[in-house]
């Protein structure tokens, strides 16, 4: 399915570039400088899908030479080929190979023709799953059947997002697709026995985070603090932090802030008359507007004002 067939919605942003001067790199896995190899035959399309656990960007690129610091300062980055062939730092990378990035890696990429691929940034470092642990760019060649399953899951998620008119409904529906994708990545990237947490502990942590999610959902219209949440759940802050990292691979503070950001996004997406970005941000405990806007854009790929404007269409 070509990226250009996707339509924007309250959940999905779509960008189309008709000339090299208008094109700008997306920061999900680093920016970089692109030099088109065929500037007279230029076209690029990109669909941006923010999810609770990260951000997915489906891109149809163009013939180019790219110099970039690829990767992410926080979390973990991957690229999954849909229709792909290029060279990265002199190495040929084709349609059978996915890349995993920890930290920032300087790269020189040559794409002789347009490619279609998914860029994923997980908010977590996914360090608890047994995926490659060392900093750098790792290549994994997968069987065709495994990649077909990953691609089908990816395209289903983007089609679902394009058809969605309700952010809450999409959040409820996208979880099975996301879990299927991560399970497929687990099978491909994690060797047997790589999950080090005992099953009994994992179940305990998951139940505690489920209780935390319920508490946050009923308290999302006010600032939330770790010690208050731990006291309400009858556990220590340390225990709650350990559970958040074991289940989601991020600190308790970061996990709660992400949940609050999603509550802000849901409200802005409603586009209600009289609603302002500042009032919604303050109601959810974000008082520094500059830092809030930057964190929102990092998480969702757009400014909060853009979410509000699209909700009013």
C-alpha positions in Angstrom: 0.0 0.0 0.0 1.6 3.3 -1.1 2.0 5.9 1.7 0.2 8.5 -0.6 -3.0 6.5 -0.2 -3.2 7.3 3.5 -5.4 10.2 4.5 -4.9 12.4 7.5 -7.2 12.1 10.5 -7.4 13.2 14.1 -4.9 10.4 14.9 -2.7 10.4 11.8 -0.7 13.3 10.3 0.2 13.1 6.6 2.9 15.2 4.9 3.5 15.5 1.1 6.5 17.2 -0.4 6.6 18.1 -4.1 10.0 19.7 -4.3 13.4 19.4 -2.5 13.3 22.8 -1.0 10.0 22.1 0.8 11.3 18.7 2.2 12.3 18.6 5.8 13.6 15.7 7.8 11.6 14.3 10.6 13.3 14.2 13.9 12.0 10.8 15.1 15.4 9.2 14.4 17.5 12.2 13.8 17.5 14.9 11.1 20.3 15.1 8.6 21.0 16.7 5.3 19.5 15.2 2.1 20.9 15.8 -1.4 18.4 14.6 -4.1 20.0 12.5 -6.8 17.1 13.3 -9.2 15.9 16.8 -8.2 13.6 17.1 -11.3 11.8 13.9 -10.4 11.1 14.6 -6.7 8.3 13.3 -4.5 8.2 12.3 -0.9 5.3 11.2 1.4 5.3 10.7 5.2 2.6 9.5 7.7 3.2 10.2 11.4 1.5 8.1 14.0 2.1 8.8 17.7 1.4 5.9 20.1 1.5 5.5 23.8 4.8 3.6 23.6 6.5 5.8 21.0 6.1 7.2 17.5 5.9 5.5 14.2 6.7 7.3 10.9 5.9 5.6 7.6 7.9 7.2 4.8 8.3 7.1 1.1 11.6 8.6 0.5 13.4 9.8 -2.7 16.6 9.1 -4.5 19.2 10.9 -2.4 22.5 11.0 -0.5 21.8 11.5 3.3 24.3 12.5 6.0 22.8 12.3 9.5 23.4 11.4 13.1 20.8 8.6 13.1 19.2 7.3 16.2 17.7 8.8 19.4 19.1 10.3 22.6 16.4 8.5 24.7 14.7 5.3 24.1 15.3 3.0 21.1 15.1 3.4 17.3 14.3 0.9 14.6 13.7 0.9 10.9 11.7 -1.8 9.2 11.8 -2.1 5.4 8.6 -2.2 3.4 10.2 -1.8 -0.1 13.9 -1.0 0.5 17.4 -1.1 -0.9 20.3 1.3 -0.1 23.8 1.5 1.3 24.5 2.7 4.8 28.1 3.6 5.6 29.1 1.5 2.6 27.1 -1.6 3.6 24.2 -2.8 1.4 20.9 -3.0 3.3 18.0 -4.6 1.5 14.4 -5.6 2.0 15.3 -8.5 4.4 17.1 -6.4 7.0 15.9 -4.3 9.9 18.1 -1.9 11.9 18.2 -1.2 15.6 19.7 2.0 17.0 20.9 2.8 20.5 22.3 6.3 20.9 23.3 8.5 17.9 25.3 7.0 15.0 26.8 9.1 12.2 25.8 7.6 8.9 26.1 8.3 5.2 23.1 6.7 3.3 22.8 6.4 -0.5 19.3 5.6 -1.9 19.6 5.2 -5.6 15.7 5.1 -5.9 12.8 5.8 -3.6 12.3 3.5 -0.6 9.3 2.8 1.7 10.1 2.0 5.3 8.9 2.5 8.8 10.9 4.4 11.4 10.0 3.6 15.0 11.1 5.4 18.1 10.1 3.6 21.3 10.0 5.9 24.4 11.5 3.0 26.4 15.0 1.7 25.8 13.4 -1.8 25.6 16.3 -3.0 27.6 14.2 -5.5 29.5 13.3 -7.5 26.4 16.6 -9.0 25.5 17.0 -7.0 22.2 20.6 -6.0 21.2 22.0 -4.0 24.2 25.1 -2.3 22.9 25.1 1.3 21.7 25.4 1.6 17.9 23.6 0.5 14.8 22.7 -3.2 14.7 21.5 -5.1 11.6 19.2 -8.2 11.8 18.3 -10.2 8.8 14.9 -11.9 9.2 13.1 -14.7 7.4 10.6 -13.4 4.8 7.6 -14.8 6.7 8.6 -12.9 9.9 8.9 -9.7 7.9 5.6 -10.2 6.1 3.9 -10.4 9.5 5.6 -7.3 10.8 4.7 -5.3 7.6 1.1 -6.5 7.7 0.7 -5.3 11.3 2.3 -2.0 10.5 0.1 -1.3 7.5 -3.0 -2.3 9.5 -2.1 0.2 12.2 -1.7 3.0 9.7 -5.0 2.2 7.9 -6.8 2.0 11.2 -5.4 5.4 12.2 -6.3 7.0 8.8 -9.9 5.8 9.2 -10.2 6.9 12.9 -12.3 9.9 13.8 -12.1 9.4 17.6 -8.8 9.4 19.4 -10.2 7.4 22.3 -11.6 4.7 20.0 -8.3 4.4 18.2 -6.3 4.1 21.5 -8.6 1.1 22.4 -8.3 -0.5 19.0 -4.6 0.0 18.3 -3.3 -1.8 21.4 -3.8 -5.4 19.9 -1.9 -4.3 16.8 0.9 -2.8 18.8 1.2 -5.8 21.0 1.4 -8.1 18.0 4.1 -5.9 16.5 6.2 -6.0 19.7 5.6 -9.7 20.1 6.9 -10.2 16.6 10.0 -8.1 17.3 10.5 -10.1 20.5 10.5 -13.3 18.6 12.9 -11.9 16.0 15.3 -10.0 18.2 15.4 -11.7 21.6 17.0 -15.1 22.1 15.4 -17.7 24.2 15.6 -16.9 27.9 16.5 -13.3 27.2 13.7 -11.9 29.4 15.4 -12.0 32.8 12.4 -11.1 35.0 10.8 -14.2 36.6 7.2 -14.7 35.4 5.8 -14.3 38.9 7.5 -10.9 39.2 6.3 -9.8 35.8 2.7 -10.6 36.7 3.0 -8.7 39.9 4.4 -5.7 38.1 1.8 -5.8 35.4 -1.1 -5.8 38.0 0.5 -2.9 39.8 0.8 -0.9 36.6 -2.8 -1.7 35.6 -3.9 -0.3 39.0 -1.7 2.8 38.3 -3.3 3.3 34.9 -6.8 3.2 36.5 -5.7 5.7 39.1 -4.2 8.0 36.5 -7.2 7.8 34.3 -9.5 9.0 37.1 -7.1 11.8 38.1 -5.8 12.9 34.7 -7.3 16.4 35.0 -4.9 17.4 37.8 -1.1 17.3 38.5 0.1 13.8 39.5 3.1 13.1 41.8 4.9 9.8 42.4 4.6 9.8 46.2 0.9 10.5 46.1 0.3 7.8 43.5 2.4 5.3 45.5 0.5 6.1 48.7 -2.8 5.7 47.0 -1.8 2.2 45.8 -0.3 1.2 49.1 3.2 0.7 47.9 6.5 2.6 48.1 7.7 4.9 45.3 10.6 2.6 44.7 8.3 -0.4 44.2 6.1 1.6 41.8 9.2 2.9 39.9 10.5 -0.7 39.6 7.2 -1.8 38.2 7.0 1.0 35.7 10.5 0.2 34.4 9.9 -3.6 34.4 6.7 -3.3 32.3 7.5 -0.2 30.1 11.2 0.3 30.4 10.9 3.9 31.6 11.0 5.7 35.0 7.8 6.3 37.0 8.1 10.0 36.4 8.4 9.7 32.7 5.6 7.1 32.4 3.2 9.3 34.3 4.2 12.4 32.3 3.5 10.5 29.1 0.1 9.4 30.4 -0.7 13.1 31.2 0.5 14.2 27.7 -1.9 11.7 26.2 -4.7 13.1 28.3 -3.9 16.5 27.0 -3.9 15.2 23.4 -7.3 13.6 23.8 -8.8 16.9 25.1 -7.1 19.0 22.4 -8.3 16.5 19.7 -11.9 17.2 20.7 -11.5 20.8 19.4 -14.1 22.1 21.8 -15.1 25.8 21.6 -13.2 28.1 23.9 -10.5 25.5 24.6 -6.9 26.8 24.6 -3.6 25.0 24.7 -2.5 26.9 27.8 -5.6 26.1 29.8 -5.4 22.3 29.0 -1.7 22.2 29.8 -2.1 24.0 33.1 -4.9 21.7 34.1 -2.7 18.7 33.6 0.3 20.1 35.6 2.4 21.5 32.7 3.2 25.1 33.7 6.2 25.9 31.5 4.7 26.4 28.1 8.0 26.3 26.2 9.1 23.0 27.7 5.6 21.6 27.4 5.4 22.4 23.6 8.8 20.9 23.0 7.9 17.7 24.9 4.6 17.5 23.1 6.2 17.8 19.7 8.9 15.2 20.6 6.1 12.8 21.7 3.5 13.4 19.0 5.4 14.9 16.0 3.4 18.1 16.0 2.7 21.2 18.1 -0.3 21.2 20.5 -1.8 24.0 18.5 -1.8 21.8 15.4 -3.6 19.1 17.3 -6.3 21.6 18.5 -6.6 23.1 15.0 -7.1 19.6 13.4 -9.7 18.8 16.1 -11.8 21.8 15.0 -11.9 20.9 11.4 
